[in-house]
Amino acid sequence: MTFRSLLRSPYTGFIFFAVLLLLIPLAVTNEYYLNVLIIIGINSIIVMGLDLLMGYTGQISLGHAAFYGIGAYISGVLSAKWGVPPLMGLLLALVGVSIIAFTVGNPTLRLHGHYLAMATLGFGIIVFIFFQELDFLTGGPSGLVGIEAMTLFGITFDSDRSYYYLVSIVMLIILLLSINLVNSRVGRALRAIHGSEIAANVLGVKISRYKNGIFVISALYAAVAGWLYAHYITFISPSSFGFMFSIKLVTMVVIGSLGSLWGAIFGAALLTSLPEFLTVVEDYETVAFGIILMSVMIFMPRGLLRGIEDLVIKIFARISDRSEVQEKINE
Amino acid sequence: MTKSRLFRLAGIILPMALVIVLAAAPAYAHEEYKIGAIFASTGPASMLGLPEKNTVMMLEEALNAAGGIGGKKVEIIFYNTEADPTKTVTAVKKLIKKDKVEIIIGPTTSGTTLAIIDIIEKEKVPLISAAASVRIIKPVKPYVFKTPQTDVMAVEKIYERLQKNGIKRVAIITVANGFGDSGRNQLKILASKYGLTVVADERFGKKDTDMTVQLTKIKGTNAQAIISWDTNPGPAVIAKNRKALGIKIPLYNSHGVASKKFIELSGGAAEGTYLPAGKLLVVDQLTKNDPQRKVLTDYKNSYESKFGGSANTFGGHAYDAFQIAVKAIQNLVDKKIHVNRDSIRDELENITGFVGTGGIFNFSAKDHNGLTKEGFVLVEIENGDWKLAE
């Protein structure tokens, strides 16, 4: 394998990233930073799923916070009310979410554009109301207390450090699955659907099957994230899974760069950590946040990751141009 | 292609490296008493959180100008929670691990307080919450205290009055969030104790702008009084709808509306309605020998001269939390006991007879709120102002 083909392989970046991720706790010991990184990890799992749906397949969902919430609530309620172990909770959450996502996805994904956005938004709001009103199960609007800390195979993940490793490993597995998915026949089919549904159909891509499938997969990602969240905070309340969070997830995908898994992770990392850095400007936090998002969208409409890439290429091109001119002058 | 792949890698690795560098910034040793403050100064609960933040900042300035505690200054480290549980958890971890505070005051809402109780107990840092729900201190958790009167006391104050007026049947209309939920539970639990029956139990969403449907239902029952349970602006809408529907039975609001905003928003419809409130609202009407009169007048005057507007009870909760924290540290300094998280916690349980804005606090190992329903007075709205109804 030559250096060139090594660089071209999608797994090189993954390995770099994995090593980096697992080395971080050696440098970062403060639990506050680990906490921020854990939340970034959890968010990036959902955002990767949403990116598969939005960036690769071109379908919008404004209801992904609902799947995140359902994952969190199924495992959380089972744990808090009946002491069901988290692993069992995860399995039931995944089963529950896939059934719901399949049932919801089937009719809604026939819609396009604004109509699809409206339908998924409606779904998100309905689920939010369920979280609030089923108070004998969910603890209602004031939240569900008493969720047990994560225990898997006899190991209790009760420190930020151990939880960081857990979230990182889950995230890396999901990233690897996603990389494989987008580089496979299925991934190409999804991109074909994004390009033109009619063309894809003519070429023999079963559109509704693929759309439904990717919708269920991205809902499952969100459910896994919800499960990680519930057993990390050990408290959940509906306000974490509302409409605003769905919007935030979409923003993460778009800011990061649509149709790029790295962009999704980058977007999640940026939007989650930015408010932490912005505490310096205290009262103007929200304003600064808004300005940053706006300028990114104005100056880098392809998203941050691609935007930075374009910028670097442009600068390098200019430098090499200049040196060529210089060489000519020297001659 | 190769080049762009390289750039892409650089684009991923550089931001990560930046995060690590920032994380490695050293934490410096502290010469002040560090108090963490977490309030929702923006977002849905900002009407409560902003005065809380203002109050604490004002008190910090005043205390340090007067020389601090035993010659050592007090430093407030403030983070905005936006009333979001995840943000609150992060803020608390930051206060405990990075800023290494001795004690934390806040957060503003019940939901965010419940979200951090596990961490507080695990890290053993004393917390004085400014949120209402009784679930925060019942059952008692060693490190968790709170200053606002509980909803139990507010409900009892209203029910006491209803009982006195010979009312038997009430209709309740509550908001579907943590505040409304907790109020709804207490309203239902305590009704029988005061010989009352709840004949209608209606709910509405925090963002609803019209409650005509719920009130029409209530109108159709034989209720003798309506009790609404929400923070602004919901109750103002209820007051307006009630007037429009021509409902004659009296309306009681929760303590959650206790700010001038309520009267403004209701545009006159709140006239003649009641609410239980801290004494701050009617400080001028208190008797001369009321023990809280001086504290309340001082707080009201200093807040209003600094920030304008009018001081409200929510800021008062933060005032109490801050002063109690300071009092505990002061006591430890006086007794020459080393000030740390555990000694502050122990000292908090010893604080009795402390006169605050919310009432007279008597903490103990069994009571981490320290107030009785006497912290509340029943207030009527008359001519666009508060009037003591007792």
Chai-1 contact restraints between the chains, C-beta under 6 A:
chainA,res_idxA,chainB,res_idxB,connection_type,confidence,min_distance_angstrom,max_distance_angstrom,comment,restraint_id
A,R4,B,T2,contact,1.0,0.0,6.0,A-B,restraint_1
A,L7,B,T2,contact,1.0,0.0,6.0,A-B,restraint_2
A,L7,B,R5,contact,1.0,0.0,6.0,A-B,restraint_3
A,G13,B,L9,contact,1.0,0.0,6.0,A-B,restraint_4
A,L20,B,M16,contact,1.0,0.0,6.0,A-B,restraint_5
A,A27,B,I20,contact,1.0,0.0,6.0,A-B,restraint_6
A,V28,B,A23,contact,1.0,0.0,6.0,A-B,restraint_7
A,N30,B,K97,contact,1.0,0.0,6.0,A-B,restraint_8
A,N30,B,K98,contact,1.0,0.0,6.0,A-B,restraint_9
A,E31,B,K93,contact,1.0,0.0,6.0,A-B,restraint_10
A,E31,B,K97,contact,1.0,0.0,6.0,A-B,restraint_11
A,Y32,B,K93,contact,1.0,0.0,6.0,A-B,restraint_12
A,Y32,B,K94,contact,1.0,0.0,6.0,A-B,restraint_13
A,Y32,B,K97,contact,1.0,0.0,6.0,A-B,restraint_14
A,Y32,B,K98,contact,1.0,0.0,6.0,A-B,restraint_15
A,Y33,B,A23,contact,1.0,0.0,6.0,A-B,restraint_16
A,N35,B,T90,contact,1.0,0.0,6.0,A-B,restraint_17
A,N35,B,K93,contact,1.0,0.0,6.0,A-B,restraint_18
A,Q132,B,A176,contact,1.0,0.0,6.0,A-B,restraint_19
A,G140,B,D181,contact,1.0,0.0,6.0,A-B,restraint_20
A,P141,B,A176,contact,1.0,0.0,6.0,A-B,restraint_21
A,P141,B,N177,contact,1.0,0.0,6.0,A-B,restraint_22
A,P141,B,G178,contact,1.0,0.0,6.0,A-B,restraint_23
A,P141,B,D181,contact,1.0,0.0,6.0,A-B,restraint_24
A,S142,B,S110,contact,1.0,0.0,6.0,A-B,restraint_25
A,S142,B,G111,contact,1.0,0.0,6.0,A-B,restraint_26
A,S142,B,G178,contact,1.0,0.0,6.0,A-B,restraint_27
A,S142,B,D181,contact,1.0,0.0,6.0,A-B,restraint_28
A,S142,B,S182,contact,1.0,0.0,6.0,A-B,restraint_29
A,G143,B,G111,contact,1.0,0.0,6.0,A-B,restraint_30
A,G143,B,L114,contact,1.0,0.0,6.0,A-B,restraint_31
A,V145,B,L114,contact,1.0,0.0,6.0,A-B,restraint_32
A,I233,B,V89,contact,1.0,0.0,6.0,A-B,restraint_33
A,T234,B,D118,contact,1.0,0.0,6.0,A-B,restraint_34
A,F235,B,L114,contact,1.0,0.0,6.0,A-B,restraint_35
A,F235,B,A115,contact,1.0,0.0,6.0,A-B,restraint_36
A,S237,B,P85,contact,1.0,0.0,6.0,A-B,restraint_37
A,S237,B,G111,contact,1.0,0.0,6.0,A-B,restraint_38
A,S240,B,P85,contact,1.0,0.0,6.0,A-B,restraint_39
A,S240,B,T86,contact,1.0,0.0,6.0,A-B,restraint_40
A,W262,B,I12,contact,1.0,0.0,6.0,A-B,restraint_41
A,T286,B,T42,contact,1.0,0.0,6.0,A-B,restraint_42
A,L305,B,G11,contact,1.0,0.0,6.0,A-B,restraint_43
A,I308,B,G11,contact,1.0,0.0,6.0,A-B,restraint_44
A,E309,B,F7,contact,1.0,0.0,6.0,A-B,restraint_45
A,E309,B,R8,contact,1.0,0.0,6.0,A-B,restraint_46
A,E309,B,G11,contact,1.0,0.0,6.0,A-B,restraint_47
A,V312,B,F7,contact,1.0,0.0,6.0,A-B,restraint_48
